[in-house]
Amino acid sequence: MSITHLDAVRPPRDNEPAPVLLTVEEAARCLRIGRTTCFALIRSGELESLLIGGLRRVPADAPAAYLARRRAERQAS
C-alpha cells in the first residue's frame, strides 16, 4: 500500500475501497504533523486540497506527492 495509506488512516474493511479523499486531520496524521501545520501547508499551496461544499478534503495521494517534492528539493540543494 502507498505512503498515503499509513496506519494513521483507518484501513478499509472487507470489500470497502481505500479512501480517495482524506480529511485534513487524516492527512495530518499521515504526515505526522499537527492539524494547524497541515492547514498552513494547504493555505500556502504546498499540500493539494479541494473544497467540497463547505468541507476541505485532501486527495489521498497528496501527502505522498508533498513528501516527494520535499525530498527532491532537499536532494537538489
All heavy atoms as a GROMACS GRO file, in nm:
protein
  590
    1MET      N    1   0.084  -0.117   0.000
    1MET     CA    2   0.000   0.000   0.000
    1MET      C    3   0.089   0.124   0.000
    1MET      O    4   0.200   0.122   0.047
    1MET     CB    5  -0.091  -0.005   0.123
    1MET     CG    6  -0.200   0.096   0.113
    1MET     SD    7  -0.363   0.040   0.165
    1MET     CE    8  -0.421  -0.048   0.025
    2SER      N    9   0.039   0.234  -0.051
    2SER     CA   10   0.119   0.355  -0.064
    2SER      C   11   0.137   0.426   0.069
    2SER      O   12   0.070   0.396   0.168
    2SER     CB   13   0.052   0.451  -0.164
    2SER     OG   14  -0.061   0.508  -0.104
    3ILE      N   15   0.226   0.523   0.070
    3ILE     CA   16   0.254   0.600   0.192
    3ILE      C   17   0.132   0.680   0.236
    3ILE      O   18   0.119   0.714   0.352
    3ILE     CB   19   0.375   0.692   0.171
    3ILE    CG1   20   0.423   0.746   0.304
    3ILE    CG2   21   0.342   0.806   0.078
    3ILE    CD1   22   0.557   0.810   0.297
    4THR      N   23   0.041   0.708   0.143
    4THR     CA   24  -0.076   0.786   0.179
    4THR      C   25  -0.173   0.706   0.263
    4THR      O   26  -0.263   0.761   0.323
    4THR     CB   27  -0.151   0.838   0.055
    4THR    OG1   28  -0.193   0.726  -0.022
    4THR    CG2   29  -0.064   0.930  -0.027
    5HIS      N   30  -0.153   0.575   0.269
    5HIS     CA   31  -0.246   0.492   0.345
    5HIS      C   32  -0.173   0.426   0.461
    5HIS      O   33  -0.172   0.306   0.477
    5HIS     CB   34  -0.310   0.388   0.252
    5HIS     CG   35  -0.431   0.328   0.312
    5HIS    ND1   36  -0.549   0.396   0.322
    5HIS    CD2   37  -0.453   0.208   0.369
    5HIS    CE1   38  -0.638   0.319   0.380
    5HIS    NE2   39  -0.582   0.204   0.411
    6LEU      N   40  -0.107   0.507   0.540
    6LEU     CA   41  -0.038   0.458   0.658
    6LEU      C   42  -0.138   0.415   0.762
    6LEU      O   43  -0.258   0.436   0.749
    6LEU     CB   44   0.053   0.568   0.714
    6LEU     CG   45   0.165   0.612   0.623
    6LEU    CD1   46   0.233   0.735   0.681
    6LEU    CD2   47   0.265   0.502   0.603
    7ASP      N   48  -0.089   0.360   0.870
    7ASP     CA   49  -0.177   0.316   0.978
    7ASP      C   50  -0.254   0.432   1.039
    7ASP      O   51  -0.347   0.411   1.115
    7ASP     CB   52  -0.096   0.244   1.085
    7ASP     CG   53   0.009   0.333   1.145
    7ASP    OD1   54   0.093   0.384   1.070
    7ASP    OD2   55   0.010   0.349   1.268
    8ALA      N   56  -0.217   0.555   1.007
    8ALA     CA   57  -0.286   0.672   1.061
    8ALA      C   58  -0.428   0.684   1.008
    8ALA      O   59  -0.512   0.746   1.070
    8ALA     CB   60  -0.208   0.798   1.027
    9VAL      N   61  -0.453   0.626   0.892
    9VAL     CA   62  -0.586   0.629   0.834
    9VAL      C   63  -0.647   0.492   0.854
    9VAL      O   64  -0.583   0.391   0.831
    9VAL     CB   65  -0.579   0.663   0.683
    9VAL    CG1   66  -0.716   0.664   0.621
    9VAL    CG2   67  -0.510   0.797   0.662
   10ARG      N   68  -0.771   0.490   0.899
   10ARG     CA   69  -0.839   0.362   0.925
   10ARG      C   70  -0.833   0.273   0.802
   10ARG      O   71  -0.870   0.314   0.693
   10ARG     CB   72  -0.985   0.386   0.963
   10ARG     CG   73  -1.062   0.259   0.994
   10ARG     CD   74  -1.210   0.285   1.017
   10ARG     NE   75  -1.277   0.344   0.904
   10ARG     CZ   76  -1.317   0.277   0.796
   10ARG    NH1   77  -1.294   0.149   0.784
   10ARG    NH2   78  -1.379   0.339   0.697
   11PRO      N   79  -0.783   0.150   0.815
   11PRO     CA   80  -0.778   0.061   0.700
   11PRO      C   81  -0.919   0.026   0.653
   11PRO      O   82  -1.012   0.020   0.734
   11PRO     CB   83  -0.704  -0.063   0.750
   11PRO     CG   84  -0.697  -0.051   0.896
   11PRO     CD   85  -0.730   0.089   0.935
   12PRO      N   86  -0.935   0.005   0.522
   12PRO     CA   87  -1.068  -0.028   0.472
   12PRO      C   88  -1.115  -0.163   0.527
   12PRO      O   89  -1.035  -0.253   0.549
   12PRO     CB   90  -1.051  -0.032   0.321
   12PRO     CG   91  -0.906  -0.033   0.294
   12PRO     CD   92  -0.836   0.011   0.417
   13ARG      N   93  -1.242  -0.175   0.549
   13ARG     CA   94  -1.300  -0.302   0.591
   13ARG      C   95  -1.313  -0.392   0.470
   13ARG      O   96  -1.288  -0.350   0.357
   13ARG     CB   97  -1.436  -0.277   0.656
   13ARG     CG   98  -1.424  -0.195   0.782
   13ARG     CD   99  -1.557  -0.182   0.853
   13ARG     NE  100  -1.538  -0.105   0.974
   13ARG     CZ  101  -1.607   0.001   1.008
   13ARG    NH1  102  -1.703   0.044   0.931
   13ARG    NH2  103  -1.582   0.065   1.119
   14ASP      N  104  -1.355  -0.516   0.491
   14ASP     CA  105  -1.372  -0.610   0.381
   14ASP      C  106  -1.459  -0.549   0.271
   14ASP      O  107  -1.564  -0.491   0.298
   14ASP     CB  108  -1.438  -0.740   0.430
   14ASP     CG  109  -1.346  -0.817   0.525
   14ASP    OD1  110  -1.223  -0.795   0.519
   14ASP    OD2  111  -1.398  -0.897   0.603
   15ASN      N  112  -1.412  -0.561   0.148
   15ASN     CA  113  -1.484  -0.514   0.029
   15ASN      C  114  -1.507  -0.364   0.026
   15ASN      O  115  -1.589  -0.316  -0.049
   15ASN     CB  116  -1.618  -0.587   0.014
   15ASN     CG  117  -1.599  -0.736   0.000
   15ASN    OD1  118  -1.500  -0.782  -0.058
   15ASN    ND2  119  -1.691  -0.814   0.054
   16GLU      N  120  -1.438  -0.288   0.111
   16GLU     CA  121  -1.451  -0.143   0.112
   16GLU      C  122  -1.330  -0.083   0.041
   16GLU      O  123  -1.217  -0.118   0.074
   16GLU     CB  124  -1.458  -0.093   0.256
   16GLU     CG  125  -1.481   0.056   0.268
   16GLU     CD  126  -1.489   0.097   0.414
   16GLU    OE1  127  -1.594   0.078   0.475
   16GLU    OE2  128  -1.387   0.148   0.465
   17PRO      N  129  -1.351   0.003  -0.058
   17PRO     CA  130  -1.236   0.060  -0.128
   17PRO      C  131  -1.155   0.154  -0.039
   17PRO      O  132  -1.207   0.208   0.059
   17PRO     CB  133  -1.300   0.138  -0.244
   17PRO     CG  134  -1.438   0.168  -0.197
   17PRO     CD  135  -1.478   0.055  -0.105
   18ALA      N  136  -1.028   0.170  -0.072
   18ALA     CA  137  -0.943   0.265   0.000
   18ALA      C  138  -0.997   0.406  -0.022
   18ALA      O  139  -1.055   0.435  -0.127
   18ALA     CB  140  -0.800   0.255  -0.051
   19PRO      N  141  -0.981   0.495   0.075
   19PRO     CA  142  -1.035   0.630   0.059
   19PRO      C  143  -0.966   0.706  -0.054
   19PRO      O  144  -0.846   0.692  -0.075
   19PRO     CB  145  -1.006   0.696   0.194
   19PRO     CG  146  -0.898   0.616   0.255
   19PRO     CD  147  -0.911   0.477   0.201
   20VAL      N  148  -1.043   0.784  -0.125
   20VAL     CA  149  -0.991   0.868  -0.233
   20VAL      C  150  -0.957   1.005  -0.178
   20VAL      O  151  -0.861   1.068  -0.222
   20VAL     CB  152  -1.096   0.880  -0.347
   20VAL    CG1  153  -1.048   0.973  -0.456
   20VAL    CG2  154  -1.128   0.742  -0.403
   21LEU      N  155  -1.034   1.049  -0.080
   21LEU     CA  156  -1.012   1.179  -0.016
   21LEU      C  157  -0.992   1.159   0.134
   21LEU      O  158  -1.053   1.069   0.194
   21LEU     CB  159  -1.132   1.271  -0.038
   21LEU     CG  160  -1.162   1.310  -0.182
   21LEU    CD1  161  -1.294   1.385  -0.190
   21LEU    CD2  162  -1.049   1.393  -0.239
   22LEU      N  163  -0.907   1.240   0.192
   22LEU     CA  164  -0.881   1.238   0.335
   22LEU      C  165  -0.930   1.367   0.398
   22LEU      O  166  -0.931   1.472   0.332
   22LEU     CB  167  -0.731   1.226   0.362
   22LEU     CG  168  -0.656   1.111   0.297
   22LEU    CD1  169  -0.505   1.126   0.321
   22LEU    CD2  170  -0.706   0.978   0.349
   23THR      N  171  -0.967   1.361   0.523
   23THR     CA  172  -0.993   1.485   0.595
   23THR      C  173  -0.857   1.549   0.622
   23THR      O  174  -0.752   1.485   0.610
   23THR     CB  175  -1.065   1.459   0.729
   23THR    OG1  176  -0.977   1.384   0.814
   23THR    CG2  177  -1.196   1.386   0.710
   24VAL      N  178  -0.858   1.675   0.660
   24VAL     CA  179  -0.732   1.743   0.693
   24VAL      C  180  -0.665   1.672   0.810
   24VAL      O  181  -0.543   1.654   0.811
   24VAL     CB  182  -0.757   1.892   0.722
   24VAL    CG1  183  -0.630   1.960   0.771
   24VAL    CG2  184  -0.810   1.962   0.598
   25GLU      N  185  -0.744   1.628   0.905
   25GLU     CA  186  -0.688   1.558   1.021
   25GLU      C  187  -0.621   1.427   0.981
   25GLU      O  188  -0.514   1.393   1.030
   25GLU     CB  189  -0.798   1.532   1.125
   25GLU     CG  190  -0.847   1.658   1.195
   25GLU     CD  191  -0.947   1.740   1.111
   25GLU    OE1  192  -0.991   1.695   1.002
   25GLU    OE2  193  -0.979   1.851   1.154
   26GLU      N  194  -0.684   1.352   0.890
   26GLU     CA  195  -0.624   1.226   0.842
   26GLU      C  196  -0.495   1.253   0.766
   26GLU      O  197  -0.396   1.181   0.782
   26GLU     CB  198  -0.724   1.151   0.754
   26GLU     CG  199  -0.839   1.092   0.828
   26GLU     CD  200  -0.949   1.039   0.738
   26GLU    OE1  201  -0.962   1.085   0.622
   26GLU    OE2  202  -1.023   0.949   0.783
   27ALA      N  203  -0.495   1.357   0.682
   27ALA     CA  204  -0.374   1.393   0.608
   27ALA      C  205  -0.263   1.433   0.705
   27ALA      O  206  -0.147   1.395   0.687
   27ALA     CB  207  -0.403   1.506   0.509
   28ALA      N  208  -0.299   1.507   0.809
   28ALA     CA  209  -0.200   1.548   0.909
   28ALA      C  210  -0.142   1.426   0.979
   28ALA      O  211  -0.020   1.418   1.000
   28ALA     CB  212  -0.265   1.643   1.010
   29ARG      N  213  -0.226   1.329   1.012
   29ARG     CA  214  -0.175   1.206   1.076
   29ARG      C  215  -0.083   1.130   0.983
   29ARG      O  216   0.018   1.074   1.026
   29ARG     CB  217  -0.291   1.119   1.124
   29ARG     CG  218  -0.356   1.171   1.250
   29ARG     CD  219  -0.446   1.068   1.315
   29ARG     NE  220  -0.552   1.019   1.228
   29ARG     CZ  221  -0.676   1.069   1.225
   29ARG    NH1  222  -0.708   1.168   1.305
   29ARG    NH2  223  -0.766   1.018   1.145
   30CYS      N  224  -0.117   1.126   0.853
   30CYS     CA  225  -0.030   1.058   0.755
   30CYS      C  226   0.108   1.122   0.753
   30CYS      O  227   0.209   1.052   0.741
   30CYS     CB  228  -0.090   1.065   0.615
   30CYS     SG  229  -0.225   0.952   0.587
   31LEU      N  230   0.112   1.254   0.761
   31LEU     CA  231   0.238   1.327   0.756
   31LEU      C  232   0.304   1.340   0.893
   31LEU      O  233   0.414   1.393   0.904
   31LEU     CB  234   0.215   1.467   0.697
   31LEU     CG  235   0.176   1.470   0.550
   31LEU    CD1  236   0.129   1.609   0.509
   31LEU    CD2  237   0.293   1.424   0.464
   32ARG      N  238   0.233   1.296   0.997
   32ARG     CA  239   0.282   1.305   1.135
   32ARG      C  240   0.309   1.450   1.174
   32ARG      O  241   0.412   1.484   1.234
   32ARG     CB  242   0.409   1.222   1.157
   32ARG     CG  243   0.397   1.075   1.123
   32ARG     CD  244   0.294   1.009   1.216
   32ARG     NE  245   0.308   0.864   1.216
   32ARG     CZ  246   0.228   0.782   1.149
   32ARG    NH1  247   0.132   0.829   1.074
   32ARG    NH2  248   0.244   0.651   1.157
   33ILE      N  249   0.214   1.538   1.136
   33ILE     CA  250   0.220   1.679   1.171
   33ILE      C  251   0.089   1.717   1.237
   33ILE      O  252  -0.008   1.640   1.234
   33ILE     CB  253   0.246   1.770   1.048
   33ILE    CG1  254   0.134   1.755   0.944
   33ILE    CG2  255   0.382   1.739   0.987
   33ILE    CD1  256   0.145   1.847   0.825
   34GLY      N  257   0.083   1.834   1.293
   34GLY     CA  258  -0.040   1.881   1.356
   34GLY      C  259  -0.139   1.934   1.254
   34GLY      O  260  -0.104   1.967   1.140
   35ARG      N  261  -0.262   1.944   1.297
   35ARG     CA  262  -0.371   1.994   1.214
   35ARG      C  263  -0.344   2.137   1.166
   35ARG      O  264  -0.366   2.169   1.050
   35ARG     CB  265  -0.499   1.986   1.297
   35ARG     CG  266  -0.624   2.030   1.230
   35ARG     CD  267  -0.742   2.009   1.327
   35ARG     NE  268  -0.863   2.064   1.272
   35ARG     CZ  269  -0.902   2.191   1.288
   35ARG    NH1  270  -0.828   2.274   1.358
   35ARG    NH2  271  -1.013   2.234   1.233
   36THR      N  272  -0.296   2.222   1.256
   36THR     CA  273  -0.269   2.361   1.221
   36THR      C  274  -0.159   2.369   1.116
   36THR      O  275  -0.170   2.447   1.019
   36THR     CB  276  -0.228   2.441   1.346
   36THR    OG1  277  -0.334   2.429   1.442
   36THR    CG2  278  -0.204   2.586   1.314
   37THR      N  279  -0.056   2.290   1.130
   37THR     CA  280   0.053   2.287   1.031
   37THR      C  281   0.001   2.237   0.897
   37THR      O  282   0.037   2.291   0.791
   37THR     CB  283   0.168   2.198   1.080
   37THR    OG1  284   0.214   2.247   1.205
   37THR    CG2  285   0.283   2.194   0.980
   38CYS      N  286  -0.088   2.138   0.900
   38CYS     CA  287  -0.145   2.086   0.776
   38CYS      C  288  -0.228   2.195   0.706
   38CYS      O  289  -0.216   2.212   0.584
   38CYS     CB  290  -0.231   1.963   0.807
   38CYS     SG  291  -0.274   1.866   0.662
   39PHE      N  292  -0.308   2.269   0.782
   39PHE     CA  293  -0.383   2.379   0.722
   39PHE      C  294  -0.289   2.485   0.665
   39PHE      O  295  -0.318   2.544   0.560
   39PHE     CB  296  -0.480   2.441   0.823
   39PHE     CG  297  -0.614   2.375   0.826
   39PHE    CD1  298  -0.654   2.301   0.936
   39PHE    CD2  299  -0.702   2.386   0.719
   39PHE    CE1  300  -0.778   2.240   0.940
   39PHE    CE2  301  -0.827   2.325   0.722
   39PHE     CZ  302  -0.865   2.252   0.832
   40ALA      N  303  -0.177   2.510   0.730
   40ALA     CA  304  -0.080   2.608   0.679
   40ALA      C  305  -0.022   2.560   0.546
   40ALA      O  306  -0.004   2.641   0.453
   40ALA     CB  307   0.031   2.631   0.780
   41LEU      N  308   0.008   2.430   0.534
   41LEU     CA  309   0.058   2.375   0.407
   41LEU      C  310  -0.047   2.388   0.298
   41LEU      O  311  -0.015   2.418   0.182
   41LEU     CB  312   0.099   2.229   0.425
   41LEU     CG  313   0.222   2.202   0.509
   41LEU    CD1  314   0.240   2.052   0.531
   41LEU    CD2  315   0.346   2.262   0.446
   42ILE      N  316  -0.172   2.368   0.333
   42ILE     CA  317  -0.282   2.382   0.236
   42ILE      C  318  -0.294   2.528   0.193
   42ILE      O  319  -0.303   2.558   0.073
   42ILE     CB  320  -0.414   2.330   0.296
   42ILE    CG1  321  -0.408   2.177   0.308
   42ILE    CG2  322  -0.534   2.375   0.214
   42ILE    CD1  323  -0.520   2.116   0.390
   43ARG      N  324  -0.293   2.619   0.290
   43ARG     CA  325  -0.306   2.762   0.260
   43ARG      C  326  -0.194   2.811   0.169
   43ARG      O  327  -0.215   2.893   0.080
   43ARG     CB  328  -0.305   2.842   0.391
   43ARG     CG  329  -0.420   2.935   0.407
   43ARG     CD  330  -0.419   3.019   0.532
   43ARG     NE  331  -0.336   2.975   0.644
   43ARG     CZ  332  -0.374   2.892   0.739
   43ARG    NH1  333  -0.496   2.841   0.737
   43ARG    NH2  334  -0.294   2.858   0.837
   44SER      N  335  -0.072   2.760   0.191
   44SER     CA  336   0.042   2.803   0.111
   44SER      C  337   0.046   2.736  -0.026
   44SER      O  338   0.128   2.773  -0.110
   44SER     CB  339   0.172   2.773   0.185
   44SER     OG  340   0.196   2.633   0.190
   45GLY      N  341  -0.040   2.636  -0.047
   45GLY     CA  342  -0.042   2.566  -0.175
   45GLY      C  343   0.056   2.449  -0.182
   45GLY      O  344   0.066   2.384  -0.286
   46GLU      N  345   0.127   2.421  -0.074
   46GLU     CA  346   0.223   2.311  -0.075
   46GLU      C  347   0.155   2.175  -0.069
   46GLU      O  348   0.210   2.077  -0.117
   46GLU     CB  349   0.320   2.324   0.043
   46GLU     CG  350   0.410   2.445   0.033
   46GLU     CD  351   0.506   2.451   0.149
   46GLU    OE1  352   0.597   2.367   0.154
   46GLU    OE2  353   0.487   2.539   0.235
   47LEU      N  354   0.037   2.169  -0.009
   47LEU     CA  355  -0.039   2.045   0.000
   47LEU      C  356  -0.172   2.065  -0.072
   47LEU      O  357  -0.248   2.156  -0.038
   47LEU     CB  358  -0.063   2.006   0.147
   47LEU     CG  359  -0.137   1.875   0.172
   47LEU    CD1  360  -0.057   1.756   0.118
   47LEU    CD2  361  -0.163   1.858   0.320
   48GLU      N  362  -0.196   1.984  -0.171
   48GLU     CA  363  -0.318   1.995  -0.251
   48GLU      C  364  -0.442   1.963  -0.167
   48GLU      O  365  -0.440   1.873  -0.084
   48GLU     CB  366  -0.311   1.896  -0.368
   48GLU     CG  367  -0.431   1.899  -0.459
   48GLU     CD  368  -0.428   1.790  -0.565
   48GLU    OE1  369  -0.333   1.711  -0.568
   48GLU    OE2  370  -0.524   1.786  -0.643
   49SER      N  371  -0.547   2.040  -0.192
   49SER     CA  372  -0.675   2.011  -0.125
   49SER      C  373  -0.788   2.061  -0.213
   49SER      O  374  -0.768   2.135  -0.309
   49SER     CB  375  -0.681   2.080   0.012
   49SER     OG  376  -0.698   2.219  -0.003
   50LEU      N  377  -0.907   2.016  -0.179
   50LEU     CA  378  -1.028   2.053  -0.251
   50LEU      C  379  -1.132   2.102  -0.151
   50LEU      O  380  -1.136   2.053  -0.037
   50LEU     CB  381  -1.087   1.932  -0.324
   50LEU     CG  382  -0.997   1.856  -0.419
   50LEU    CD1  383  -1.058   1.721  -0.451
   50LEU    CD2  384  -0.976   1.936  -0.544
   51LEU      N  385  -1.215   2.192  -0.193
   51LEU     CA  386  -1.328   2.235  -0.112
   51LEU      C  387  -1.452   2.173  -0.175
   51LEU      O  388  -1.483   2.198  -0.291
   51LEU     CB  389  -1.338   2.387  -0.109
   51LEU     CG  390  -1.430   2.446  -0.004
   51LEU    CD1  391  -1.385   2.404   0.136
   51LEU    CD2  392  -1.431   2.596  -0.014
   52ILE      N  393  -1.519   2.087  -0.101
   52ILE     CA  394  -1.640   2.021  -0.149
   52ILE      C  395  -1.753   2.066  -0.057
   52ILE      O  396  -1.756   2.027   0.060
   52ILE     CB  397  -1.624   1.867  -0.147
   52ILE    CG1  398  -1.507   1.826  -0.235
   52ILE    CG2  399  -1.754   1.800  -0.193
   52ILE    CD1  400  -1.473   1.680  -0.230
   53GLY      N  401  -1.840   2.149  -0.113
   53GLY     CA  402  -1.940   2.212  -0.028
   53GLY      C  403  -1.865   2.301   0.069
   53GLY      O  404  -1.787   2.386   0.030
   54GLY      N  405  -1.880   2.279   0.196
   54GLY     CA  406  -1.804   2.354   0.296
   54GLY      C  407  -1.693   2.271   0.359
   54GLY      O  408  -1.635   2.311   0.458
   55LEU      N  409  -1.663   2.155   0.300
   55LEU     CA  410  -1.566   2.062   0.359
   55LEU      C  411  -1.434   2.065   0.284
   55LEU      O  412  -1.431   2.056   0.161
   55LEU     CB  413  -1.621   1.919   0.357
   55LEU     CG  414  -1.756   1.898   0.426
   55LEU    CD1  415  -1.806   1.757   0.401
   55LEU    CD2  416  -1.743   1.925   0.574
   56ARG      N  417  -1.326   2.076   0.356
   56ARG     CA  418  -1.192   2.073   0.298
   56ARG      C  419  -1.145   1.928   0.298
   56ARG      O  420  -1.148   1.860   0.399
   56ARG     CB  421  -1.098   2.159   0.384
   56ARG     CG  422  -0.956   2.161   0.340
   56ARG     CD  423  -0.931   2.232   0.211
   56ARG     NE  424  -0.978   2.369   0.211
   56ARG     CZ  425  -0.980   2.445   0.102
   56ARG    NH1  426  -0.938   2.398  -0.014
   56ARG    NH2  427  -1.025   2.569   0.108
   57ARG      N  428  -1.106   1.878   0.182
   57ARG     CA  429  -1.058   1.741   0.168
   57ARG      C  430  -0.924   1.740   0.095
   57ARG      O  431  -0.897   1.824   0.009
   57ARG     CB  432  -1.158   1.653   0.093
   57ARG     CG  433  -1.289   1.632   0.167
   57ARG     CD  434  -1.266   1.552   0.293
   57ARG     NE  435  -1.387   1.526   0.368
   57ARG     CZ  436  -1.422   1.586   0.480
   57ARG    NH1  437  -1.345   1.681   0.530
   57ARG    NH2  438  -1.532   1.555   0.543
   58VAL      N  439  -0.842   1.641   0.127
   58VAL     CA  440  -0.709   1.626   0.069
   58VAL      C  441  -0.709   1.497  -0.012
   58VAL      O  442  -0.743   1.390   0.042
   58VAL     CB  443  -0.602   1.619   0.181
   58VAL    CG1  444  -0.464   1.596   0.122
   58VAL    CG2  445  -0.605   1.746   0.265
   59PRO      N  446  -0.673   1.503  -0.141
   59PRO     CA  447  -0.664   1.378  -0.218
   59PRO      C  448  -0.569   1.281  -0.149
   59PRO      O  449  -0.466   1.322  -0.094
   59PRO     CB  450  -0.610   1.423  -0.354
   59PRO     CG  451  -0.652   1.567  -0.364
   59PRO     CD  452  -0.644   1.620  -0.224
   60ALA      N  453  -0.602   1.153  -0.152
   60ALA     CA  454  -0.525   1.052  -0.080
   60ALA      C  455  -0.379   1.046  -0.125
   60ALA      O  456  -0.292   1.010  -0.046
   60ALA     CB  457  -0.591   0.915  -0.096
   61ASP      N  458  -0.351   1.084  -0.248
   61ASP     CA  459  -0.213   1.079  -0.296
   61ASP      C  460  -0.136   1.209  -0.270
   61ASP      O  461  -0.016   1.216  -0.293
   61ASP     CB  462  -0.207   1.043  -0.444
   61ASP     CG  463  -0.278   1.145  -0.534
   61ASP    OD1  464  -0.355   1.228  -0.482
   61ASP    OD2  465  -0.256   1.140  -0.656
   62ALA      N  466  -0.203   1.312  -0.220
   62ALA     CA  467  -0.138   1.442  -0.199
   62ALA      C  468  -0.029   1.439  -0.092
   62ALA      O  469   0.076   1.502  -0.112
   62ALA     CB  470  -0.242   1.549  -0.168
   63PRO      N  471  -0.047   1.371   0.021
   63PRO     CA  472   0.063   1.368   0.119
   63PRO      C  473   0.191   1.305   0.061
   63PRO      O  474   0.301   1.357   0.082
   63PRO     CB  475   0.008   1.284   0.234
   63PRO     CG  476  -0.140   1.307   0.227
   63PRO     CD  477  -0.169   1.312   0.080
   64ALA      N  478   0.178   1.198  -0.016
   64ALA     CA  479   0.295   1.135  -0.078
   64ALA      C  480   0.359   1.228  -0.181
   64ALA      O  481   0.482   1.236  -0.191
   64ALA     CB  482   0.256   1.003  -0.144
   65ALA      N  483   0.277   1.300  -0.257
   65ALA     CA  484   0.330   1.395  -0.355
   65ALA      C  485   0.406   1.508  -0.286
   65ALA      O  486   0.512   1.552  -0.333
   65ALA     CB  487   0.216   1.451  -0.440
   66TYR      N  488   0.352   1.556  -0.175
   66TYR     CA  489   0.418   1.661  -0.098
   66TYR      C  490   0.556   1.612  -0.050
   66TYR      O  491   0.656   1.682  -0.064
   66TYR     CB  492   0.331   1.702   0.021
   66TYR     CG  493   0.402   1.787   0.122
   66TYR    CD1  494   0.432   1.920   0.096
   66TYR    CD2  495   0.442   1.733   0.244
   66TYR    CE1  496   0.500   1.998   0.189
   66TYR    CE2  497   0.510   1.810   0.338
   66TYR     CZ  498   0.538   1.942   0.310
   66TYR     OH  499   0.606   2.018   0.401
   67LEU      N  500   0.560   1.492   0.006
   67LEU     CA  501   0.688   1.436   0.053
   67LEU      C  502   0.787   1.418  -0.061
   67LEU      O  503   0.906   1.446  -0.045
   67LEU     CB  504   0.665   1.303   0.124
   67LEU     CG  505   0.595   1.311   0.258
   67LEU    CD1  506   0.570   1.171   0.312
   67LEU    CD2  507   0.676   1.392   0.357
   68ALA      N  508   0.740   1.372  -0.176
   68ALA     CA  509   0.827   1.353  -0.291
   68ALA      C  510   0.888   1.486  -0.335
   68ALA      O  511   1.007   1.494  -0.367
   68ALA     CB  512   0.750   1.289  -0.406
   69ARG      N  513   0.806   1.593  -0.336
   69ARG     CA  514   0.859   1.725  -0.374
   69ARG      C  515   0.962   1.773  -0.272
   69ARG      O  516   1.068   1.825  -0.308
   69ARG     CB  517   0.746   1.827  -0.383
   69ARG     CG  518   0.668   1.820  -0.512
   69ARG     CD  519   0.577   1.941  -0.532
   69ARG     NE  520   0.491   1.968  -0.416
   69ARG     CZ  521   0.375   1.907  -0.391
   69ARG    NH1  522   0.332   1.815  -0.474
   69ARG    NH2  523   0.304   1.939  -0.286
   70ARG      N  524   0.934   1.755  -0.144
   70ARG     CA  525   1.029   1.797  -0.039
   70ARG      C  526   1.160   1.721  -0.051
   70ARG      O  527   1.269   1.779  -0.038
   70ARG     CB  528   0.969   1.774   0.100
   70ARG     CG  529   0.854   1.864   0.137
   70ARG     CD  530   0.895   2.010   0.151
   70ARG     NE  531   1.007   2.031   0.240
   70ARG     CZ  532   0.999   2.068   0.367
   70ARG    NH1  533   0.882   2.091   0.421
   70ARG    NH2  534   1.107   2.084   0.440
   71ARG      N  535   1.154   1.591  -0.079
   71ARG     CA  536   1.275   1.510  -0.095
   71ARG      C  537   1.356   1.557  -0.216
   71ARG      O  538   1.478   1.567  -0.210
   71ARG     CB  539   1.242   1.363  -0.109
   71ARG     CG  540   1.204   1.298   0.019
   71ARG     CD  541   1.170   1.154  -0.005
   71ARG     NE  542   1.184   1.079   0.119
   71ARG     CZ  543   1.156   0.952   0.130
   71ARG    NH1  544   1.113   0.883   0.026
   71ARG    NH2  545   1.169   0.892   0.246
   72ALA      N  546   1.284   1.585  -0.327
   72ALA     CA  547   1.352   1.630  -0.448
   72ALA      C  548   1.420   1.765  -0.424
   72ALA      O  549   1.532   1.788  -0.470
   72ALA     CB  550   1.252   1.640  -0.564
   73GLU      N  551   1.353   1.854  -0.352
   73GLU     CA  552   1.413   1.986  -0.320
   73GLU      C  553   1.536   1.968  -0.234
   73GLU      O  554   1.637   2.035  -0.256
   73GLU     CB  555   1.312   2.072  -0.244
   73GLU     CG  556   1.196   2.120  -0.328
   73GLU     CD  557   1.085   2.182  -0.243
   73GLU    OE1  558   1.100   2.194  -0.120
   73GLU    OE2  559   0.980   2.217  -0.301
   74ARG      N  560   1.530   1.878  -0.136
   74ARG     CA  561   1.644   1.856  -0.048
   74ARG      C  562   1.761   1.796  -0.125
   74ARG      O  563   1.876   1.835  -0.105
   74ARG     CB  564   1.604   1.762   0.067
   74ARG     CG  565   1.713   1.750   0.172
   74ARG     CD  566   1.679   1.653   0.279
   74ARG     NE  567   1.681   1.519   0.220
   74ARG     CZ  568   1.619   1.415   0.269
   74ARG    NH1  569   1.546   1.426   0.376
   74ARG    NH2  570   1.625   1.298   0.210
   75GLN      N  571   1.734   1.705  -0.215
   75GLN     CA  572   1.841   1.642  -0.293
   75GLN      C  573   1.902   1.739  -0.394
   75GLN      O  574   2.020   1.730  -0.426
   75GLN     CB  575   1.790   1.518  -0.364
   75GLN     CG  576   1.760   1.404  -0.268
   75GLN     CD  577   1.696   1.284  -0.334
   75GLN    OE1  578   1.664   1.288  -0.453
   75GLN    NE2  579   1.674   1.180  -0.259
   76ALA      N  580   1.821   1.834  -0.441
   76ALA     CA  581   1.870   1.932  -0.539
   76ALA      C  582   1.961   2.035  -0.475
   76ALA      O  583   2.045   2.097  -0.542
   76ALA     CB  584   1.754   2.001  -0.608
   77SER      N  585   1.947   2.054  -0.345
   77SER     CA  586   2.027   2.158  -0.278
   77SER      C  587   2.161   2.106  -0.230
   77SER      O  588   2.198   1.998  -0.233
   77SER     CB  589   1.952   2.218  -0.162
   77SER     OG  590   1.923   2.121  -0.065
   0.00000   0.00000   0.00000
